[in-house]
Structure formats: C-alpha cells, structure tokens
Amino acid sequence: MDFESQQRADIVANRDALPMLDHIFQAWHYNHDYLGARASRQAIDLPGLYPQLSVKELAEIVKQVNSLWSEAYHYGDLAYLGEPHEQLFQRMREHHPGFSDPTYQAVLRRGYFEAR
C-alpha cells in the first residue's frame, strides 16, 4: 500500500478515535490536499462515514472546516509577525470553536507554509 492509501485508511479507521469535527477536518483535508493534484486517488466518503448526519448538517460542518482552513495564511502571517502561538490558538478558538489543538496546529503549520 502506498503512503497516501495508507494515510486514507488510517483516517477512515480513526473515525471513532477523534472528535467528529476534528475527524471531518482530517478527511476533508485529505480529500482536498491530495486529490487536487492526484484525482485518481479515492476520496474519503464523508456521508458514508457519517450516515447519522443529514446532508445539511454535514454541509454545515464542512463549511466550518473550510472556513478555518481558508484562514491558514492569516494565522501564519500573524505568527511570522511575532504573535505568540497561544494567542493565535485563542483567536482560532474564538473564531472557529469546537476543534481541538492538533487541528489548530495543523492550520498554523499550513499558515506558516503559505505565508513564507
């Protein structure tokens, strides 16, 4: 199994090990970061993983995920300008509540990459 396929399998297997919002963030991130360049890869089926959610509920969660991810550059830029990480995490918690610190860290890592 190649790296991306193993990563996909790990994300799917971790469905119950993470809070739902963080797990959907991971799956969404996998689908968008890896599938953009390699469309032949199998996407993670979010409705299949979360059949208890209505289409509207899942769309709202994906909207929250996308909103947080779309601000990665902003948080990375603030970090480069010297804002302490704890203040950045607090900003993310206030503007994008419900995620855990590892998710906020993933956003900040992406922000560092985008803002460099």
MARBA-3410 file (N, C-alpha, C, O; in Angstrom, 1 decimal):
116
0.9,-1.2,0.0,0.0,0.0,0.0,0.9,1.2,0.0,1.8,1.3,0.8 ~ 0.6,2.2,-0.9,1.4,3.4,-0.9,1.1,4.3,0.2,0.1,4.1,0.9 ~ 1.9,5.4,0.4,1.7,6.3,1.6,0.3,6.9,1.6,-0.3,6.9,2.7 ~ -0.1,7.5,0.5,-1.4,8.2,0.5,-2.6,7.2,0.8,-3.5,7.5,1.5 ~ -2.5,6.0,0.2,-3.5,5.0,0.5,-3.5,4.6,2.0,-4.6,4.4,2.6
-2.4,4.5,2.6,-2.3,4.1,4.0,-2.8,5.3,4.8,-3.5,5.1,5.8 ~ -2.5,6.5,4.4,-3.0,7.7,5.2,-4.5,7.7,5.1,-5.2,8.0,6.1 ~ -5.1,7.4,3.9,-6.5,7.4,3.8,-7.1,6.3,4.7,-8.1,6.6,5.4 ~ -6.6,5.1,4.7,-7.1,4.1,5.5,-7.0,4.4,7.0,-7.9,4.1,7.8 ~ -5.9,5.1,7.4,-5.7,5.5,8.8,-6.8,6.5,9.2,-7.4,6.4,10.3
-7.1,7.4,8.3,-8.1,8.5,8.6,-9.5,7.8,8.8,-10.2,8.1,9.7 ~ -9.8,6.9,7.9,-11.1,6.2,7.9,-11.2,5.4,9.2,-12.2,5.4,9.9 ~ -10.1,4.7,9.6,-10.1,3.8,10.7,-10.2,4.7,12.0,-10.7,4.1,13.1 ~ -9.7,5.9,12.0,-9.8,6.7,13.2,-11.1,7.5,13.5,-11.1,8.4,14.3 ~ -12.1,7.1,12.7,-13.4,7.8,12.8,-13.8,8.0,14.3,-14.3,9.1,14.7
-13.8,6.9,15.1,-14.3,7.0,16.4,-13.3,7.4,17.5,-13.6,7.5,18.6 ~ -12.0,7.5,17.0,-10.9,7.9,18.0,-10.8,9.4,18.1,-10.1,9.9,19.1 ~ -11.4,10.2,17.3,-11.3,11.6,17.3,-12.7,12.2,17.5,-13.7,11.6,17.1 ~ -12.7,13.5,18.0,-14.0,14.2,18.0,-14.4,14.4,16.5,-13.6,14.5,15.6 ~ -15.7,14.3,16.3,-16.3,14.4,15.0,-15.8,15.5,14.1,-15.4,15.4,13.0
-15.7,16.7,14.7,-15.3,17.9,14.0,-13.8,17.8,13.5,-13.5,18.1,12.4 ~ -13.0,17.2,14.4,-11.6,17.1,14.0,-11.4,16.0,13.0,-10.6,16.1,12.1 ~ -12.2,14.9,13.1,-12.1,13.8,12.1,-12.6,14.3,10.7,-11.9,14.0,9.7 ~ -13.6,15.0,10.7,-14.1,15.6,9.4,-13.1,16.5,8.8,-12.9,16.6,7.6 ~ -12.4,17.3,9.7,-11.3,18.2,9.2,-10.2,17.3,8.6,-9.8,17.7,7.5
-9.8,16.2,9.2,-8.8,15.4,8.6,-9.2,14.8,7.3,-8.4,14.8,6.3 ~ -10.4,14.3,7.2,-10.9,13.7,6.0,-11.0,14.8,4.9,-10.6,14.5,3.7 ~ -11.6,15.9,5.2,-11.7,17.0,4.2,-10.3,17.4,3.8,-10.1,17.6,2.6 ~ -9.4,17.5,4.7,-8.0,17.9,4.4,-7.4,16.9,3.4,-6.7,17.3,2.4 ~ -7.5,15.6,3.7,-7.0,14.6,2.8,-7.6,14.7,1.4,-6.9,14.7,0.4
-9.0,14.9,1.4,-9.6,14.9,0.1,-9.2,16.1,-0.8,-9.0,16.0,-2.0 ~ -8.9,17.3,-0.1,-8.6,18.5,-0.8,-7.1,18.7,-1.1,-6.7,19.2,-2.1 ~ -6.3,18.2,-0.2,-4.8,18.4,-0.4,-4.3,17.4,-1.3,-3.4,17.7,-2.1 ~ -4.8,16.1,-1.2,-4.2,15.1,-2.0,-4.9,14.9,-3.3,-4.3,14.5,-4.4 ~ -6.2,15.1,-3.3,-7.0,14.8,-4.5,-6.9,15.9,-5.6,-7.2,15.6,-6.8
-6.5,17.1,-5.2,-6.4,18.2,-6.2,-5.3,17.8,-7.2,-5.5,18.0,-8.4 ~ -4.2,17.3,-6.7,-3.1,17.0,-7.6,-3.2,15.6,-8.2,-2.6,15.3,-9.3 ~ -3.9,14.7,-7.5,-3.9,13.3,-7.9,-5.4,12.8,-7.9,-5.8,12.1,-7.0 ~ -6.1,13.3,-8.9,-7.6,13.0,-8.9,-7.9,11.5,-9.0,-9.0,11.1,-8.8 ~ -6.9,10.7,-9.3,-7.2,9.2,-9.4,-7.3,8.6,-8.1,-7.8,7.4,-8.0
-6.9,9.2,-7.0,-7.0,8.7,-5.6,-8.5,8.6,-5.2,-9.3,9.5,-5.6 ~ -8.8,7.7,-4.4,-10.1,7.5,-3.9,-10.4,8.5,-2.8,-9.7,8.5,-1.8 ~ -11.4,9.4,-2.9,-11.8,10.3,-1.9,-12.4,9.6,-0.7,-12.9,8.5,-0.8 ~ -12.3,10.2,0.5,-12.9,9.7,1.7,-14.4,10.1,1.6,-14.7,11.3,1.4 ~ -15.3,9.2,1.7,-16.7,9.4,1.6,-17.3,9.9,2.9,-17.6,9.1,3.8
-17.4,11.2,3.1,-17.9,11.7,4.3,-19.3,11.3,4.6,-19.6,10.9,5.8 ~ -20.2,11.4,3.7,-21.6,10.9,4.0,-21.6,9.4,4.4,-22.4,9.0,5.2 ~ -20.7,8.6,3.8,-20.7,7.2,4.2,-20.1,7.0,5.6,-20.5,6.1,6.3 ~ -19.2,7.9,6.0,-18.6,7.8,7.3,-19.6,8.3,8.4,-19.5,7.8,9.5 ~ -20.4,9.2,8.0,-21.3,9.8,9.0,-22.7,9.8,8.5,-23.4,10.8,8.3
-23.3,8.6,8.4,-24.7,8.5,7.9,-25.7,9.1,8.8,-26.8,9.3,8.4 ~ -25.3,9.3,10.1,-26.3,9.8,11.0,-26.5,11.3,10.8,-27.4,11.9,11.4 ~ -25.6,12.0,10.0,-25.8,13.4,9.7,-26.6,13.6,8.5,-26.4,12.9,7.5 ~ -27.4,14.6,8.5,-28.2,14.9,7.3,-27.2,15.6,6.3,-26.1,16.0,6.7 ~ -27.6,15.7,5.1,-26.8,16.4,4.1,-26.5,17.9,4.6,-25.4,18.4,4.4
-27.6,18.5,5.1,-27.5,19.9,5.6,-26.5,20.0,6.8,-25.7,20.9,6.8 ~ -26.6,19.0,7.7,-25.7,19.0,8.9,-24.2,18.8,8.5,-23.3,19.5,8.9 ~ -24.0,17.9,7.6,-22.6,17.7,7.1,-22.1,18.9,6.3,-20.9,19.2,6.4 ~ -22.9,19.5,5.5,-22.5,20.7,4.7,-22.2,21.8,5.7,-21.2,22.5,5.4 ~ -22.9,21.9,6.8,-22.5,23.0,7.8,-21.2,22.7,8.4,-20.4,23.6,8.6
-20.9,21.5,8.8,-19.6,21.1,9.3,-18.5,21.4,8.3,-17.4,21.9,8.7 ~ -18.7,20.9,7.1,-17.7,21.2,6.1,-17.5,22.7,5.9,-16.3,23.1,5.6 ~ -18.5,23.4,6.0,-18.4,24.9,5.9,-17.5,25.4,7.0,-16.6,26.3,6.8 ~ -17.7,24.9,8.3,-16.8,25.3,9.4,-15.3,24.9,9.1,-14.4,25.7,9.4 ~ -15.1,23.7,8.6,-13.8,23.2,8.3,-13.1,24.1,7.3,-12.0,24.6,7.4
-13.9,24.4,6.2,-13.3,25.2,5.1,-13.0,26.6,5.6,-12.0,27.2,5.2 ~ -13.9,27.1,6.5,-13.7,28.5,7.0,-12.4,28.6,7.8,-11.6,29.5,7.6 ~ -12.1,27.6,8.6,-10.9,27.6,9.4,-9.7,27.4,8.5,-8.7,28.2,8.6 ~ -9.8,26.5,7.5,-8.6,26.2,6.7,-8.3,27.4,5.8,-7.2,27.6,5.5 ~ -9.4,28.1,5.4,-9.2,29.3,4.5,-8.4,30.4,5.1,-8.0,31.3,4.5
-8.4,30.4,6.5,-7.7,31.5,7.2,-6.3,31.1,7.6,-5.6,31.8,8.4 ~ -5.8,29.9,7.1,-4.4,29.5,7.5,-3.4,30.5,7.2,-2.5,30.8,8.0 ~ -3.4,31.1,6.0,-2.4,32.2,5.7,-2.4,33.3,6.7,-1.4,33.7,7.1 ~ -3.6,33.7,7.1,-3.8,34.8,8.0,-3.0,34.5,9.3,-2.3,35.3,9.9 ~ -3.3,33.3,9.9,-2.7,32.9,11.1,-1.2,32.7,11.0,-0.4,33.0,11.9
-0.7,32.2,9.8,0.7,32.0,9.6,1.4,33.4,9.5,2.5,33.6,10.0 ~ 0.7,34.3,8.9,1.3,35.7,8.7,1.4,36.3,10.1,2.4,37.0,10.4 ~ 0.4,36.2,10.9,0.4,36.7,12.3,1.6,36.1,13.1,2.2,36.8,13.9 ~ 1.8,34.8,12.9,2.9,34.1,13.6,4.2,34.7,13.2,5.1,35.0,14.0 ~ 4.4,34.9,11.8,5.7,35.5,11.3,5.9,36.9,11.9,7.0,37.4,12.0
4.8,37.6,12.1,4.9,39.0,12.7,5.1,39.0,14.2,5.3,40.0,14.8 ~ 5.2,37.8,14.8,5.6,37.7,16.2,4.5,37.4,17.2,4.7,37.4,18.4 ~ 3.2,37.2,16.7,2.2,36.9,17.7,2.4,35.5,18.3,2.6,34.5,17.5 ~ 2.4,35.4,19.6,2.7,34.1,20.2,1.6,33.0,19.8,0.4,33.4,19.6 ~ 2.1,31.8,19.8,1.2,30.7,19.3,0.0,30.6,20.2,-1.1,30.4,19.7
0.1,30.8,21.5,-1.1,30.6,22.4,-2.1,31.7,22.0,-3.3,31.4,22.1 ~ -1.7,32.9,21.7,-2.7,33.9,21.3,-3.3,33.5,19.9,-4.5,33.8,19.7 ~ -2.6,33.0,19.0,-3.1,32.5,17.8,-4.1,31.4,18.0,-5.2,31.4,17.4 ~ -3.8,30.4,18.9,-4.8,29.4,19.2,-6.0,30.0,19.8,-7.1,29.5,19.5 ~ -5.9,30.9,20.7,-7.0,31.6,21.3,-7.9,32.2,20.2,-9.1,32.1,20.3
-7.3,32.9,19.3,-8.0,33.6,18.2,-8.8,32.5,17.4,-10.0,32.7,17.1 ~ -8.1,31.4,17.1,-8.8,30.3,16.3,-10.0,29.7,17.1,-11.0,29.5,16.6 ~ -9.7,29.5,18.4,-10.8,29.0,19.3,-12.0,29.9,19.3,-13.2,29.5,19.3 ~ -11.8,31.2,19.3,-12.9,32.2,19.4,-13.6,32.3,18.0,-14.8,32.3,18.0 ~ -12.8,32.3,16.9,-13.5,32.5,15.6,-13.9,31.2,15.0,-14.8,31.1,14.1
-13.3,30.1,15.4,-13.6,28.7,14.9,-13.7,27.7,16.0,-12.9,26.8,16.1 ~ -14.7,27.9,16.8,-14.8,27.0,18.0,-15.1,25.5,17.7,-15.7,25.2,16.6 ~ -14.7,24.7,18.6,-15.1,23.3,18.5,-14.0,22.3,18.1,-14.1,21.1,18.2 ~ -12.9,22.8,17.5,-11.8,22.0,17.1,-10.9,21.8,18.2,-10.9,22.5,19.2 ~ -10.0,20.8,18.1,-9.0,20.5,19.2,-7.7,21.2,18.8,-7.5,21.6,17.6
-6.8,21.2,19.7,-5.5,21.9,19.5,-4.7,21.2,18.3,-4.1,22.0,17.5 ~ -4.7,19.9,18.2,-4.0,19.4,17.0,-4.5,19.9,15.6,-3.8,20.0,14.7 ~ -5.8,20.1,15.6,-6.4,20.7,14.3,-5.9,22.1,14.2,-5.5,22.5,13.1 ~ -5.9,22.9,15.2,-5.4,24.3,15.1,-3.9,24.3,14.8,-3.5,25.2,14.0 ~ -3.2,23.4,15.3,-1.8,23.3,15.0,-1.6,22.9,13.5,-0.7,23.5,12.8
-2.4,22.1,12.9,-2.3,21.8,11.5,-2.6,23.0,10.7,-2.0,23.2,9.6 ~ -3.6,23.8,11.1,-3.9,25.0,10.4,-2.7,26.0,10.4,-2.3,26.6,9.4 ~ -2.1,26.1,11.6,-1.0,27.0,11.8,0.2,26.5,10.9,0.9,27.4,10.3 ~ 0.5,25.2,10.9,1.6,24.7,10.1,1.3,25.1,8.6,2.2,25.5,7.9 ~ 0.1,24.9,8.2,-0.2,25.3,6.8,-0.1,26.8,6.6,0.4,27.3,5.5
-0.4,27.6,7.6,-0.3,29.0,7.5,1.2,29.4,7.4,1.5,30.4,6.6 ~ 2.0,28.8,8.2,3.5,29.1,8.0,3.9,28.8,6.6,4.7,29.6,6.0 ~ 3.5,27.7,6.1,3.9,27.3,4.7,3.4,28.4,3.7,4.1,28.8,2.8 ~ 2.1,28.8,3.8,1.5,29.7,2.9,2.1,31.1,3.0,2.3,31.8,2.0 ~ 2.5,31.5,4.2,2.9,32.9,4.4,4.4,33.1,4.3,4.9,34.2,4.4
5.1,32.0,4.0,6.6,32.2,3.9,7.0,32.9,2.6,8.2,33.1,2.4
END
